[in-house]
Amino acid sequence: MHIKKTIVNIICGALLVGCATSHNVNDPYENYNRDVFTFNMTMDKYVLRPTTVGYTYIPEPIRNSVTNFYINLRDFVSLGNDIFQLDGMNTMQTTMRISINTAFGILGLIDVSSELGLPEYQNTFGNTMKFWGWEDSKYFLVPFLGPGTVRDQLGIAPDIYFNPLFYIISDPVISWGILGIDQLDNRSKYLGQDELLEQTLDPYATVRDLYLQKNGYFKYPTAESSNDSESSNIDDLIDSENGESTPKVNHPKSDSTDIDALIEDENNHPQNKTESNT
């Protein structure tokens, strides 16, 4: 459990450190965020990506089972937040998903629920805080994590405690090892998309603006701040690189094109729902 406390301390420490500001209305902590982005991309290049390449040599059926198993655990995170958000419909749906996949899907190794019309979705404590009034939050990065906001980065800590993995398996080495394998599995889905990000003039601004625009929270600069914004042509960027939205049961979710998939991969942790933030 001390490892979980360490993760919480890292998140809180990063939030306190992020005091460097800019005039960008979408990204007031841009100076700090760019440093974190550079660090995260360096770690991905020299650690995460090479390890993921090795992971892809594992047969695909086994990798699919890993994905399904962790999705079943992550459904508990969504369930906890459904309850906190007083969402009766999705509470019932998530409970049914967990019950069916655990009982008939061999502890979640097979996603039986989706075949029966109960698709997976992701809910987070960040969305719970938004539901209870914290609607506006600024773009903020934390080392080792992907795009997010102050609210959602803080929401990671409760979501970790919602995940039953750390209660089912008492050995922290095994439990965090399983979580690490899940991250490798997520990263492996987007190995072919790295060149798209490298070809952009400003990878940091591309990831940030697509992330905010995709989730409907991009704030267009005013005349006074337009000289400080690096995203004046965001509409052209989105038209060329972002996918169209398609609804899911009770939760709208965007189909991810190549660059969007890369953004989603960078933000993997035991909390997620497709509705995000600023």
PEFENDA-V792478 format. One record per backbone hydrogen bond with DSSP energy under -0.5 kcal/mol. NH is the residue of the N-H (numbers start at 1). CO is the residue of the C=O. Records with the same first field share a line. If there is no record, write none. Layout:
NH=CO / CO
This chain:
5=1
6=2
7=3
8=4
9=5
10=6
11=7
12=8
13=9
14=10
15=11
16=12
17=13
18=14
19=17
22=28
27=24
30=27
32=20
33=29
34=30
35=31
36=32
37=33
38=34
39=35
40=36
41=37
42=38
43=39
44=40
45=41
46=42
47=43
48=43
49=44
51=47
52=48
53=49
54=50
55=51
56=52
57=54
58=55
62=59
63=59
64=60
65=61
66=62
67=63
68=64
69=65
70=66
71=67
72=68
73=69
74=70
75=71
76=73
77=73 / 74
78=74
79=75
80=76
81=77
82=78
83=79
84=80
85=81
86=83
87=82
88=86
91=87
92=88
93=89
94=90
95=91
96=92
97=93
98=94
99=95
100=96
101=97
102=98
103=99
104=100
105=100 / 101
107=102
108=101
109=105 / 106
110=105
112=110
115=111
116=112 / 113
117=114
118=113
128=124
129=125
130=126
131=127
132=128
133=130
134=129
135=133
137=135
139=26
140=148
145=142
150=138
153=149
154=150
155=151
156=152 / 153
157=154
158=154
159=155
160=156
161=157
162=158
163=159 / 160
166=163
167=164
168=164
169=165
170=168
172=170
175=171
176=172
177=173
178=174
179=175
180=176
181=177
182=178
183=179
184=180
185=181
186=182
187=183
188=184
189=185 / 186
190=187
191=188
193=190
194=191
196=193
197=193 / 194
198=194
199=195
200=197
206=202
207=203
208=204
209=205
210=206
211=207
212=208
213=209
214=210
215=211
216=213
217=212
218=212
220=218
226=222
228=225
229=225
234=231
237=233
238=234
239=235
240=236
241=237
242=238
246=253
248=251
251=248
253=246
255=244
257=255
261=257
262=258
263=259
264=260
265=261
266=262
267=263 / 264
268=265
271=269
272=123
276=274
